Amino acid sequence: MSDEIPFHIQELIIKRLPIVSLLQFRSVSKTWKFLIDSSNFIASHSVTESQHLLIRNEDKESDTVGKYFSFPDDDTFPHQRFVHTLPHAIKLLKNANIVGSSFGLFCFHGYNLGMEMVVLWNPSIRKSITVPMPNKFNLDPETKLCFGVSPVTTDPKIVEITQFHKTSYHCEANVYTVSSGNWRNLSNNLPSKPFRIFWPQVVVDRFIYWCAFDPMNVDSELPNHNFIMSFDITNESFGVVELPDSLRRHSPKQLCISKVRESLVLLEYDSYQKRACSVWMIENAVEKSFTKRFTVEAPHYWSMSITTLGFRKNGKPIVEVENAHMCYEQGALMVYEPNIECFKYLGMYGKPGTFFVHSYIETLVLIGQSDRNIEVEDDV
């Protein structure tokens, strides 16, 4: 690019380039590398209109971590797909699970050589970093991890929440940021209301959301006081989104959180058998008003359960159907067409309960990091 072109014009041109080109252009000059690696450029370059779907498919005879497929979420779906080779750090994890995804990054948690580890992975640029958990962190059923990337600073954050209910309720939280390389205690803005969160989590804009319920509520009219718990990634504060009465009285196992593009979605299952799933969407981000959009229901001649795993950007849910074709302990992925109320097979089968579906956009987050372990400074 000619030196006669003003730099701010060069920047506008570079922002329009795909990620593959940007990875090459970082080697052209120190000025371009500094620009492309800057948090402002990374935040502004995210390709929000180009959504992808990451799908894990675990064979029912396999004991491995499964295969990870990336699909462009466009008119070619599901005919074009790319098989990802996981970073070595993720392959080494025992009991690995995905904590969540945000701004093109995925957060895996597991154990390696008896040590707790978190691996952050950006599949678009094939970068990962490993964050060892401090030894004093002992994850039990009352301790949860969550993950999100600040849309302002593009700084990834890992949050550890521990809730104590046995004698008197209190909550502790610690946060790790990649930029600082250490853990610190969150002493302010902790929720005073008793709650218990359950998975999955979703990230919408600057907030992490979970379904939650009040384990201390003994009101006979509200035996299960359900609500949505939120965590603001930017100012690191907790909040509560109340649900309509028809949803807050369910068993917590009948509710699950999800999202369509950047809109929060709540899934309401009819019962433990999961024969039907109603899709509620928050229409107003400020007022948090819920509207039921449609219900995914198994035909009466199917003897199977339905689990909604995610959504395409057009709003169509991707569901796991258990015991498809009456095969014992077999699950299948399908896309549900709400307008015509029918299912379309995706040709992917595996162990029931082992599929997952995450939507993500292409970003440059972690571009300045090499594949390495981060030595944690314990400051909590």
N, C-alpha and C positions, 0 to 999 in steps of 0.2 A: 504494500500500500504506500502510495507516494507520501513523502515527507511534506509535500505542499498542501496536503489535505489537513485542515485543522484537527486537533486531537479530539475535540468534542464530536466532530463529524465521524471520525474513525470509531469512536465509542458507540455511536448510534448504529453504525454499520455492523460492528462486531456483535452487538446485542441481538442481531437478527440471525446470527449463524447458529447452526445446530451444534450440539455438544461435541460430536465427533470432530468437527472442525476446530472448535475452541481448544480441545486437548492438544491439537497440533500447533495452533497459533501461540500457545504459551511458550513455545520454543523459539519464536521469531525474535522477540526482544524482551528485555527486562521490564520495559514499560508496559507492554501488553500482558506479560505474566502477572505483574502487580495489579493491573486493572482486572483481569479475569479472576484472580484469586481474592479480590476484595469482597467483603460481605455485602456491600451495596450492589455490586454487579451480580453476585450470586442471587440475591433476593429479587432483583428485577428481571433476571434472565429465565426464571423457571417457566417451562413450556406447559402452561396450564391447559391449553387447548388440546395437547397431545397426551391423552391418558392411556396408561397401560394397566394390565391386570397381571398380577403375580399369583399363580395358582400352584399349590403343592398337591401332588398326586402320589400317594403311597400305595404300592402294590400290596394286596392282602397276604401275599406269601413272603414279603420282604421284611427284614428287621432293620433296614437302613433308614436314613432320615428322609427318604423319599426324593422324588424329582421335582424341580422347581421350573415351571414354564412361565415365560413372559409372552403375553398376547397384546398386540396393538388393539385398543378399544375403538375400532372403526368398522367400516363396511366389510373388511376382510375377516373379522372375527367369526368363528374360531379357527379359520383355515391357516392363518400365518401364526407361527409360534416359534419361540427361541428357547432352547434348553439352557438354563444357567448352570455353570459350575460354581458351587458355593466356595467362598474363601476357606482356606485350610483351617483358620481359627474356628469357624462354625462347624466344620466337619469333626473337629476334636471335642466339641461339647457333648457331654452326656446329659440325658434328660432335657435336651434343648427344646425351647418353646419360643414363639415370637411374642414379645411383650406388646409391640405395636409398630405402626409405621407413621411417618410424618415427613412432609416436604422431600419426598423421594428417598428417604432413609428407612431401613428396617432395623429393629432392635431385637436381637436374640439373647436369651438368658439360659445359662446351663452351668455345668461343672466340668473342670478339666484338672486332673490330678488332685482331686479333692478340694480344689479352690473354686469359689463362685466367680463366674465371668459374665460380662456383658459384651457382645460384639455388635458394633454399629456397621451397617453395610449399605453402600450406595450401588445398586446394580447397574445404573446408567453409566458410571465412570469406573466401575469395578474397583472400588476402594473400600477398605474396611479398617477399623481400629478396634482393639480389644481393651476393655476397661476391667481390671480385676476389682472385685468388690472387697472393701475392707473386711478383715477377718472377723471383726466383732459383729458384722451383719449376719444374722442367722435367720434365714427366711423360713418362717413357720406359717400356718394357715392364716394368722392374723397380720402378716406382713405382705405387702403388694409392691410391685414395681410398676412404674408407668414411664412413658417416654414421649417427648415431643420436641420439635424444632421451632425456635422463636421465629416468626415471620418477619420480625423487625431486624434482628441481628444475625439470623441463620445459625445461631449457636445451638447445637443439640444439648438437651437436658434429660437426665435420668433422675426420677424421683422415687424415693423409697418411703412408703407410708406404713407405719405400725400402729395398730389400734388395740387398746387394752380395755377389756370389758368385765373382767372377773370380779373386782372389788368395786372400784369406781371408774367411770369411763374417762379416758384421756387418749390423746393422739399425739404421735411424734412423726416428724417428717424430715428427711434429709434430701438434698439435691446435689447432683454432680453436673458440672458444665464442662464441655470439652475445652472451651477457651481457657478456663482457669486450671483444669487438671486436678481439681480437688473436690472433696465432699464438704458440705457445710450444713449446719442445722437450721431448719426453718422454725424460728421461735414465734414469729408473728403470723397473723392471718390464718391460724389453724382453726378448723371447724370445731365449734363447741358442741354441736349436735351429734349424738351417737349415730354412727353409720357403719355399714359394712358394704364394701364395693365388690363387684364380681365382674368377670371378664365377659366379652372383650372390651377394650378401650377403643375410642375413635378420637381423632384430632380434627377439629374444624376451626380454621383460622388460627387464633391464638389460644384456643382452649382444648384441654383434654377432657373427655367426658366418659363416665361409666354409669351403668345402672347401679343403684344402691338401695338399701332399705334400713330402717331403724330397728336394730335387734332388741332395743329396750322398750319398745312400744307395747303396752299391754291393753290398749283400748279395745274392747270387744268388738266395736264397730269397725275398727281398722286393725285387724290382726297382723297385716303386713303393710306397713307404711312405706310404700315405694316412692322413690324420687330419683333424680339424676344429679350426681355429684360432678362438679367441674373444677378444673385447676387452670388458672390463668398462667400460661407459660411465660408471659412477659413480666408481670408484676408479682408472680409467685404467690397468688392468693387463691383460696378455695371458695367455692360458691355452691348454691343449691338451686336446681330447677324443679319446681313442683309439678306434679302430674295431675291430669284430670282424675276425678274420683273413680271413674270406671277402670283406670289403670293402676291407681295406687293401692287398690284392695286385692290385687292378684297375689298368688304365690310368686315370690321373686324369680323362681325358675321358669315362669311363663313369659318373662320379659327379657329382651336383649337389645343392645344399642348397635346402630350402624350409621352409615351416611350414604347419600347420593350426591356426588360431586362435593360441594361445600355446604350441603344442607344436612342437618341432624335428623336421623330417622330412629324411631322406636319400633321394635318388632314385638307383637303380642301373639303368643301361641295359645291355641284353644285349650290345651291340656298337656299333661306330661307325655301323651302319645304323639303330640305334634302332628296332628292330621291337617291343621290349618294354621296360617300365619297372617295376621293383619298388619299392614304397613301404615304406620302413623308418621307424618312429617311435620316438623316445626316450620310454620309458614313465616313467622315474624321473629327474627333473631333477638329483638329487644323484648317484645311482649311474651315470647315463648308460647305461642298458641299452637295447639296440636290439631291436625286434621287427618282423619283416616282416608287414605288414598284408595286402597284396594286390599283384597284378601287372596292369598295364595292357598288354594285348597286342593288336596289330593282327591281325584275322582273316587266315587264310592266303591268302584271295583278294584281299587288298589289297596293292598294290605301292606302299607308302608308308612314311614314317618317322613316329614319334610323339615329340613333345616335351612333357613336362608343365611347364606354365607357372605354375600356382598351384592353390589349393584354395578351394572354397567352405567356409563355416563348418561345414557338415554333413560335411565330409571328402571330398566328391566332387572329383576332380581336373579341372581345365580343361586340355585338351591342344590343341596345334597338330598337325594332320595335314597333311603335305606331299603335294602332288599329288593332292588329293581329286578324285574323279570323273575321274581320269586327265588333268586339265588341266595343261598344262606350266607349271612354275614358279608354282604356285598353292598357297596354304595355306588351311586352314579351321580355325576354332575349334569344339571339341566339348566336351561334358561327359561324362565316363565314369561309368557307374553300376556300381560294383563288385559290388553284390548280384546283379544280373542279367547282368553282363558285356556291356553294350552301350553304344553311343555315341549321343549326342543332338546333332544339329547346332544351332549357335547362330545360323546365318545370317550369319556374318561371314567374309569371305574377303579375302586380300591377299597381299603378298609373303611368301614363306617366310622365317622368321627375323626378321621385323620386328614381330610381335605381342609384347606383354608384358601380364601380368596381375599386379596388386598389390591385396591386400586392405588396407583402411584403416578406421579408426573416425573419427567426427567429434570434433574437439577444438578448443580455443580457442588453441592454441599460435601465437604471432606476433600475438595480438590487439592487443598494445600497440605493434606496429610498423606504420609506414606503408609503402606500396610505395616503396622507395628503395634506393639503393646504400649499402653500408656501407664506409666508408673503413677499410682494413685497416692496423693498426699492426703492423709486422713486428718481432716480439720473439723470433725464433728464431735 
